[in-house]
């Protein structure tokens, strides 16, 4: 059960309703789940959802790589709702089902594509160690380019915000759905 509820449309303040309507009219076609909490601060909600729309749809990373990065974050944070939504998007974008399954299990996948392998290594290393060693950074430059690395870091940061919001306010899967993720391999729970 979520700790916070999305206000009914008729109960929203004019500022909340404006932000909600703007999000629903955007590229997603609906207000994202974290808006449930973010609407407590409408300007935060407006800016966060705009950033999310940019990072999900308008970066140099192809959807296959963006969705892979999002899955890595969702697994890191054991964010069930985020995982469920982006697992489907990743598969549609061409991420291998074996890669998705390995990430869900907390295992290092076997990648067929070098750019996926490099992205995975950068994202995993950054989330686990809070940094990216020079040799890995240089590998990332060759695979993704400088702008690609900037876009990747933006995706990782934004979806960390999403995961933290969903986890803190217990905005998760409906009780009728089974969670794909068990525990968090990064903290052994």
Secondary structure, 3 states (H helix, E strand, C coil): CCCCCCCCHHHCCHHHHHHHHHHHCCCCCCCCCCHHHHCCCHHHHHHHHHHHHHHHHCCCCCHHHHHHHHHHHHHHHCCHHHHHHHHHHHHHHCCCHHHHHHHHHCCCCCCCCHHHHHHHHHHHHHHHHCCCCHHHHHHHHHHHHHHHHHHHHHHHHHHHHHHHHHHHCCCCCCCCCCCCCCCCCCCCC
